[in-house]
Amino acid sequence: MCYGPFARICHWGPLTALGIIKLVTGMTIHCSGMWWPPARSLGGFLNSLVFISCSGFTLYNFLSSMYHGPGYLPQNWKPVNEGDCEYLQWCGVCQGYKAPRSHHCRKCGRCVLKMDHHCPWINNCVGWGNHAHFASFLAFATLGCLHASIILGCSLFRALNRVHYLYYGSGKEPIVHLGLYGIILCVLALGFTIGVVIAVGMLLFFQIRAILRNRTGIEDWIMEKANYRRKSRNEKFIFPYDLGVWQNIRQVVNFSCQPIGDGIFWPVVDSCDQFTLTREQIEQKTEKRQRTKLYKIIHPASGSWVPITQGLKVCCCPPCTDEARIKLELGDTVSVTRWRKYWLFGEKIQDLPQDEESLCRIRGWFPRRCAVEVIDGSEQSVKDKKIK
């Protein structure tokens, strides 16, 4: 059990990331010293210096993203002008209003300023306070691993053909000697570098796009629903925080990677105000409640991510999200707001006092075959309904 400053790092995500950084850095420096010795040429020195710099900046920004955090809205927060409360959503867990661009994170248990997503690799949210550090971490990790993959790939080739170079080489080629364990570690490190370049490079692309648009992943989803609501009227929702490419970049990127502003009030375009987006969110939530349907549980749901007892199709077609899977008992009632072919998303209805209800919410996905829809007091099996 970890406490104090080590509590956040004692998690599989940061420990795995640090392990990969350590393996790739150590193996690359070891191979680079044989493949292109830094003491023998200026090129070898610059090669090692560039890689060590990328590795150092990767580690620095990784730890900064983790420990600086995204910034949290104070508990019991409310706007100075109480009349503005009608434009804001209420958070029952934090017992306060959500500021514009703030969202509650179930994993952190707090309302996060300008929340983008919760990242398991840093065991923290990405938001207003650490967005620049997180983007820098992704950039240096991608560049460093791209550089490392070249060094490791060339070193592995030299090591596997060492005998050929000894007998048929000119004698000027660098000799890379790797034993059995060295080759295994080199192959493992090379695999990690290629994986990081592909996976982290894709995430870097999405973060760069988010910075250029000044729009988080959550706000992308809000915008998509906002435009869908106006589709019949041939209108488009104006995103209030899109100030133009250069101004959007300046909202996040700076030399010190320090956040701009206070994370609560934001510059907006002339045709919008501070609560344009929050009013849209409230309207979307109102429509969502109107679409809500009640379901009665007729088969217990285990809460497993792979409920093998519910059938092969249920296991093979899960919702592509890290949201919770909930355990339900026979006779429970669930308020469902999202539907998939084999899964439903909803909140279990509990008989609790109002002040405790928001703290003990049970919400998540469960297999669709476990429930029947309640229609006018009767129950209709989902098997009897045409699944669209």
Salt bridges, closest charged atoms under 4 A:
GLU82 OE2 - LYS78 NZ 3.24
ASP116 OD2 - HIS117 ND1 2.52
GLU219 OE2 - ARG101 NE 2.75
ASP220 OD1 - ARG213 NH1 3.96
ASP220 OD1 - ARG215 NH1 3.17
GLU235 OE1 - ARG233 NE 3.45
ASP273 OD2 - ARG279 NH2 2.84
GLU280 OE2 - ARG229 NH1 2.70
GLU280 OE1 - ARG230 NH2 2.88
GLU283 OE1 - ARG229 NH2 3.15
GLU287 OE2 - ARG229 NE 3.03
ASP322 OD2 - LYS107 NZ 3.38
GLU323 OE2 - ARG338 NH2 2.88
ASP332 OD2 - LYS348 NZ 3.56
GLU347 OE1 - ARG361 NH2 2.94
GLU373 OE1 - LYS385 NZ 2.44
